[in-house]
Amino acid sequence: MSLRKREFSKYGIHIEDRYLIQETEGKKVVVPYYHIRTLEYRENRIILYTGGIERIVIELPPEVCEQLYEELLIHIERVYL
């Protein structure tokens, strides 16, 4: 497991080949990359919008948030190549 992925795991975020898993207290959300329509990055927050009205908000420390944003862009691009 890469250093980045281990860092994300500390916050309940798991990056897989085709989907993102977010684990919070008593809840697990799985989002396939091809369902992500818009990816919004703010200082300490990433907001994923899917094909419907679903919106997933991931709050992390700013430096981890930026790394996750970059990682998500790479995985989304791979899905469409």
C-alpha positions in Angstrom: 0.0 0.0 0.0 1.4 3.4 -1.0 2.2 6.0 1.6 -0.6 8.3 0.3 -3.2 5.5 0.5 -2.1 4.7 4.1 -2.5 8.4 5.0 -6.1 8.4 3.4 -6.9 5.2 5.3 -6.3 7.0 8.6 -9.3 9.2 7.7 -11.6 6.4 6.5 -10.9 7.0 2.8 -9.9 4.0 0.6 -8.8 4.5 -3.0 -9.5 1.4 -5.2 -9.0 0.9 -8.9 -12.6 1.6 -9.9 -14.2 3.2 -6.8 -13.7 5.3 -3.7 -14.8 4.1 -0.3 -15.6 6.5 2.5 -16.1 5.1 6.0 -17.5 7.1 8.8 -19.1 6.1 12.1 -21.6 3.4 11.2 -21.7 4.2 7.5 -19.7 3.2 4.4 -20.2 4.9 1.1 -18.8 3.5 -2.2 -18.7 5.7 -5.2 -17.6 4.4 -8.6 -15.3 6.9 -10.4 -17.5 6.8 -13.5 -20.4 8.1 -11.4 -18.6 11.3 -10.4 -19.9 14.2 -12.5 -18.2 17.1 -10.6 -15.3 17.2 -8.2 -15.0 20.4 -6.2 -11.9 21.2 -4.1 -11.9 23.7 -1.3 -9.4 24.4 1.4 -10.1 21.4 3.6 -13.0 19.8 1.8 -13.7 17.8 -1.3 -17.3 17.6 -2.6 -18.2 14.8 -5.0 -21.4 15.3 -7.1 -22.7 12.2 -8.8 -25.1 11.7 -11.7 -28.2 12.4 -9.6 -28.6 14.8 -6.7 -26.2 12.9 -4.5 -23.4 14.9 -2.9 -20.6 13.5 -0.8 -18.5 15.8 1.4 -15.1 14.7 2.6 -13.4 16.9 5.1 -9.7 16.5 5.7 -6.7 18.5 6.8 -5.7 20.9 3.9 -2.5 19.1 2.8 -4.3 15.6 2.8 -7.3 17.1 1.0 -5.1 18.4 -1.8 -3.4 15.0 -2.1 -6.7 13.2 -2.2 -8.0 15.6 -4.9 -5.0 14.9 -7.1 -5.3 11.1 -6.6 -9.0 11.2 -7.5 -8.3 13.2 -10.7 -5.8 10.5 -11.7 -8.3 7.6 -11.0 -11.1 9.4 -12.8 -8.9 9.9 -15.8 -7.9 6.2 -15.9 -11.6 5.2 -16.0 -12.1 7.2 -19.2 -8.9 6.2 -21.0 
